[in-house]
Amino acid sequence: MTLPPTRYWLMKSEPEDCSIDDALAAPGATVPWTGVRNYQARNFMRDGMQIGDGVLFYHSSCAEPGIAGIARVASGTRVDATQFDPESPYYDPKSAPDKPRWLLLDVQALRKTRVLGLAEMREQPALAEMRVLQRGNRLSITPVEPGEWELITQRLLA
């Protein structure tokens, strides 16, 4: 049996919700990736992400946005219970336990890196097509091409 190829992803988190330091400090350095409320991002989790896939852990909506660590997908998807909790900022009144809309998976932080910001990424011609750098892209989860992963992890974050 042949194993499917490893895929790579960029996953955005607001550091006040869950930073790379928070993830590293969690039991097993593993956190549930809650609060995804975009269908395309949810579909990436549901249909594309597999245990062991590489993750660029990206801090967003903060003073210094950018890639702040390396992680991996640590579980398959399951129902995100925050969608049913009226006290949660991720509550979705249109979602029902018998027909949930939103999923989560676990992400295991592997290491913290220096922050690699958008300006520095834009200086790299090989990253010009990277989805996070495309105009209007606001998705919290985007695929990363193997060449982009290689450049970022081996050259820029070493």
N, C-alpha and C positions, 0 to 999 in steps of 0.2 A: 504494500500500500504506500502511495506517495503522499507525503504531507503537503498541504497547500502552502504556497509561498507566504512568508511573513509580509504583512502590510505595515504601513506607517501612517501615523495620524498626528495632527496638532489639535490639542484640546485646551480650550481657554477656561480659565477660572479666575474669578476676582479674588485677590489675595485675602481680603477681609472675610470671604466665605471659606476658602480653602487654598492656602498657599503651598508651595513646595515644601516649606518647613513643616507646616501642619501635616502634610501627607507623610513626610519622613518620620514624624513623631507618633503617628497613628500605629496601633498594633499591627505588626507585619508590614509597616509602611504602606498600608493599603486603605483606601478610602472609597466609599460609594460615590459615583459621579451622578449626583442628583440634580434636578432642576432643568434638564434639557427640555425646552419647550418650543422647539422648531422641528417640523416634520422631517426636513431633509437631514438635519443632524441626528434625529432619532433613528432615521432609516440607515444612516451610516453605522450607528451602534448595532442595530438589529440585524442588518443584512451583510455588513462588511467586516465588522471588527471581530477578531478571534483572540482567544487566550494566547498570550505571547507576542502579540503585535506591539511594535514600538510606538511610544507616545512622546511627543515634544510637549512638555508641560508649560503652558503659556500663561503668564499673568496679564490680565486685561483690566481696563477701567481703574488704573492706578497711576501713581506718579511716574513709574518707569515700566511701561508695558513691554513685554517681550518674552522670549523663551527663557525659563528660569530653571529648568531641570529636564531630566530624562526619566521616563517611566515605561511601564508596560501594561497592557490589558491583562487583568488578573482573573476575570470571570466572564461568563456569558451574561446575556441580558436577563433582567427580571423586572417586575413591575416596580415603578418608583412610587412609593407610598405617599410621598409629599403631595402628590396631586389630589389626594383625598382629604388632606388636613386643612381645614379652614384657617388655622393659625399660621400656616406655612406661606412664605412669599411665593411659593411655587404651586399653590392651590389652583386647581382647575375645576370650577363648578360643573363643567360640561362632561367631565370624565366620571365614570362610574366603576365601582369595583368589578362588576360583571363584564364591563367593556372598557378596560383601561386604555388610555391614549399614550401614556408616557412610560418610558423604560429607563433603567439605569444599568450600569455595570461597574465592577470594581477596577480601580486603577492602582497599581503598586508603584510608588516612587522608587527609583533606583539611585539617583544622585542629583544633588543640587549643582547647578552650573552658574557661571557668571551670567548676567542678563544679556541676552542677544536681542537688541531692539530692532524695530522695523527699519530705521535708517541704515543700520549696519547691514541688515539683510538685503536691502535695496542696492547696496554697493556691490553685491555679488551678481554678476551677469547670469551665472548658472541658476540663480534663484528667481529670475525675472518672472517666470510663469507660476511661481508658488501661489496657491490660492489665497493664503492669508495676505498677500501683497496686492491682490487684485482690487481695483477700485470698487467700492460698494459692498465688499465681502464683509459680512458681520456674523457669519456662522460660528458657533462655538466649537464645532468639530469639523475638521476638513482633512481630506486625504493628503498625504505627503508622498511625493515620488521617491523611489529608492535613491536616485542621484542627489536629490535635495537632502534626504536624511543623511547620506554619506558625507556630504559637504558640511552640513551643520554639526553633526556629531564628531567627526574626525578632525576637521580643520578649524572650525570656529569655536567649538566648545571644549577643545582639548586642554 
